[in-house]
Amino acid sequence: MRTMTYVGALNEALHQLLEDDENVILIGQGVTSPWYVGQSCTGLIERFGDRRVIDTPVSENAVTGAAVGAALAGLRPILEHPRLDFMYYAMDPIANHAANWHYMFGDQLSVPLTIWGIVNRGGEQGAQHSQSTHAMYAHLPGLKVVMPSTPFDVKGLLRSCVYENNPVLFVDDRWLYPIKGDVPEDHYSVPIGKGTVRRTGKDVTIVATSFLVHEAAKAAEALAAEGIDVELVDPLTVKPLDSGLIISSVKKTRRLVVVDGGWRSYGAASEIMATIGESAAVGSLAAPMKRITLPDSPAPASRALERYYFKNSEDITREVRKVVGGSK
Amino acid sequence: MEPEKSHGGHGRDSEKIRMLRLHRMMVTIRATEDALADEVKKGEIGCPVHLYSGEEAVATGVCDVLRVDDWVYSSHRSHGHYLAKGGDLYRLMAEVYCRSEGCSKGRGGSMHLSSPEIGFPGSSAIVSGSISLAVGTALAFSLKKTNRVAATFFGDGAMGEGVMYESLNLAALYSLPLIFVCENNLYSTHLPISKCLANVRIAPKARAMGVPAITVDGNDVMKVQVAAKRAIAKARRGDGPAFIECLTYRHRGHVGPNYDVEKGLRSQEELDSWLKRCPICTLEKRMIGSNYATKKELAAITAEVNKLVLSTRQEAKRCGWPHGPEETEFRGVFRGSV
């Protein structure tokens, strides 16, 4: 199998989707820009033209509504937002319209829309160019939220999103772009709503999302050297959550640490812990559950603060050690 | 180019047929709203109802020119648009009663009507909420190289929303087949337009964004229809969007069966002056003046429509409530897989 970068796999997925189906369009801010979207859209405008690859003005609200209206009318648009921070302007068409439409109108039309929201943070960008707001969207009924973490999954999940009959937020992280992995050349789908076990272990379950899957994997390596055997679960979809996979892992390891790039309160980590709290696995816990998230603070600009704000493998290693050490 | 609609006949005959058709639709909308208003007063309808009485000429004039495969988006004041686009009366009434056979299965209520098979994807109760959706539908129609047209109805209150200006810009930028229809009824819920817009002239705002705009007497269905016909033909040719500002007035208050005079929001004099300019009376006078119908004939049509509306209301009221596992387990949040 070929090895390629995450961004290469994403770019290949876009090429194949646009090539295979004329109902697929790509619309959003900066899809032809040299810097908005990294190398993810390279070659698309040249190949598919400006009618199907539409670089829009800065009008997040109306462009998102337009993508919803195009989806209602039979297209399968991929709507790109270069930063989740900018998507607050687009909350109304997503929450009030796309996510409600199928239920509210009695199971008639649905909105087959992929909302590709990019997390782009670090580099002293500050509070309005750093956010990971996936949990806000995961709260909405009628909207699914996926968070690919590897080159294989980004390609397969994007295809599943485009052929999903409902709106999906596809959360993409620029820190994943250089990561390499195996990617089949032909198209394939990775199902929405199914997680995967990245590493099996018996002492503690780490559930990590998106970029932090890789930091958690590094932490697991370090902990293995200390004799702590980590099971690493990557949910890939945060709504609907693959709760069965997480519950069975925690039943086995009896410990849970959740690592998520969102804020602490009311976040994806909270939901995962609540899922265990309501399940039979809670009775078998050997230690209190732990979450590693961003603090409840806006992102700082200064690099001297960023290193405390964004979590990495060392933070994970330290916290997991505490959870396991106190109870082993 | 396909014909707009088969109106049959020529000259006076075709004009008479057209006027009778427009008249029947306007009378149907008025009778429906009156019938629903009575039920709200009696407490038989619990869902908030925003009545279209007084504005019938706008929906009727525009939708008469649209084809069944053209799409219309609507607002919280949606009954008139739904009916004018060809929506089923029984399913509308059942929805306002929030019953199982309503057009949205009783999940939407008065503000959320839908009937995709007649080109009515849905009405949004968020002010300006469906404008951008109509932009996207027009984009899809254009990309698929059809000659279908999208239209969106909204009030003057929608001109206070930022997304309106973004949408006007996009429609003009991409030269989309989209008709913006502004029902300028002078009020945004309880607030008069002068307390909402520093510049109360609406059409120039659309022009400033690059969308050709005209202002018409929204209480004259023939004038609305002429403006709509021109705009729709142009959009169908691929020559871009249009904005039609229709000056009109809602007879009843923002929500419910009353008139907002009792709340001190409008004066009786103002209301009376607009009741004299009722769009149905205006059309009837013209029909009688042109010898297309007698007063007696028009009264007979109105009586016949009223009877139908009242019997449909009875039927809708007898319809059951949504229940059973499918509804009470709140299924339908997502559509199933391909």
Contacts between the chains, C-beta under 8 A, distances in Angstrom:
chain1	res1	chain2	res2	distance
A	25	B	143	6.8
A	51	B	143	5.9
A	52	B	143	7.3
A	56	B	170	7.6
A	57	B	169	6.9
A	57	B	170	7.5
A	57	B	173	7.1
A	59	B	166	3.9
A	59	B	169	6.8
A	59	B	170	6.5
A	61	B	132	6.7
A	61	B	162	6.8
A	61	B	163	4.6
A	61	B	166	5.9
A	62	B	131	7.6
A	62	B	132	4.2
A	62	B	135	6.3
A	62	B	163	5.2
A	62	B	166	3.4
A	62	B	167	4.6
A	62	B	169	7.7
A	62	B	170	5.5
A	63	B	132	7.7
A	63	B	166	7.6
A	63	B	170	7.1
A	64	B	132	7.3
A	65	B	129	7.8
A	65	B	130	8.0
A	65	B	131	7.2
A	65	B	132	2.5
A	65	B	133	5.2
A	65	B	135	6.7
A	65	B	136	6.4
A	65	B	163	6.7
A	65	B	167	7.3
A	66	B	132	5.3
A	66	B	133	7.4
A	66	B	135	4.4
A	66	B	136	3.5
A	66	B	139	5.9
A	66	B	167	7.7
A	66	B	170	6.3
A	67	B	136	5.8
A	68	B	132	7.5
A	68	B	133	5.4
A	68	B	136	6.0
A	69	B	73	7.8
A	69	B	132	6.7
A	69	B	133	3.5
A	69	B	134	5.9
A	69	B	135	6.2
A	69	B	136	2.7
A	69	B	137	4.2
A	69	B	138	7.7
A	69	B	139	7.4
A	69	B	140	7.3
A	69	B	150	7.7
A	70	B	136	3.9
A	70	B	137	6.6
A	70	B	139	5.3
A	70	B	140	4.3
A	70	B	143	7.9
A	71	B	136	7.4
A	72	B	121	5.3
A	72	B	122	7.9
A	72	B	133	6.7
A	72	B	136	7.4
A	72	B	137	6.3
A	73	B	71	6.9
A	73	B	121	7.8
A	73	B	136	7.1
A	73	B	137	4.4
A	73	B	140	3.8
A	73	B	141	6.7
A	74	B	140	6.3
A	74	B	144	7.5
A	75	B	140	4.9
A	75	B	143	7.1
A	75	B	144	7.9
A	77	B	136	7.9
A	92	B	126	6.1
A	92	B	129	6.4
A	92	B	163	7.4
A	93	B	129	7.6
A	93	B	132	6.1
A	93	B	133	7.2
A	96	B	124	7.2
A	96	B	126	5.1
A	96	B	129	6.2
A	97	B	124	6.4
A	97	B	126	7.6
A	97	B	129	6.3
A	97	B	130	7.6
A	97	B	133	6.4
A	101	B	122	6.5
A	102	B	332	6.4
A	102	B	333	7.0
A	102	B	334	6.6
A	102	B	335	5.2
A	103	B	107	6.2
A	103	B	330	7.7
A	103	B	332	5.0
A	103	B	333	4.9
A	104	B	104	6.6
A	104	B	107	5.9
A	104	B	108	5.2
A	104	B	112	5.2
A	104	B	122	7.5
A	105	B	103	8.0
A	105	B	104	4.7
A	105	B	107	7.4
A	105	B	108	5.8
A	105	B	112	6.3
A	105	B	114	3.7
A	105	B	122	5.0
A	106	B	102	7.4
A	106	B	103	7.0
A	106	B	104	4.0
A	106	B	105	3.4
A	106	B	106	7.7
A	106	B	107	5.5
A	106	B	108	6.7
A	106	B	114	6.9
A	106	B	332	7.4
A	107	B	105	7.0
A	107	B	332	4.6
A	107	B	335	7.3
A	108	B	104	7.7
A	108	B	114	5.4
A	108	B	116	5.3
A	109	B	114	7.2
A	109	B	116	5.3
A	109	B	121	5.7
A	109	B	122	7.1
A	110	B	334	7.8
A	110	B	335	3.9
A	141	B	333	5.1
A	142	B	333	5.2
A	142	B	334	6.8
A	144	B	334	7.6
A	163	B	338	5.9
A	164	B	337	7.7
A	165	B	334	7.6
A	165	B	335	4.2
A	165	B	336	7.1
A	165	B	337	6.8
A	165	B	338	6.3
A	166	B	334	4.7
A	166	B	335	5.7
